[in-house]
């Protein structure tokens, strides 16, 4: 038997909630105490913005043929790996921001 649904009953005192969709699951977290989700959302968005700037800088560097020709191969590979890692992290953070109600 595969469990595909979990029902959670939240008290009526829920103030804020976060919902995230993971493949076949929808997960909702409710908070009965005052949690400032808007400030958390803003903090995460600022982190996304910083990451996006870093990704753009690295991508511009990696598009520069002179950089690619002169930089040590290990450095170029490190930059490419970092772009991939930052992009994955950015996508995760965007998912979190989207899930905050």
Secondary structure as GFF3:
##gff-version 3
##sequence-region A 1 101
A	DSSP	beta_strand	16	22	.	.	.	ID=ss1
A	DSSP	beta_strand	25	31	.	.	.	ID=ss2
A	DSSP	alpha_helix	37	63	.	.	.	ID=ss3
A	DSSP	alpha_helix	65	70	.	.	.	ID=ss4
A	DSSP	alpha_helix	73	99	.	.	.	ID=ss5
###
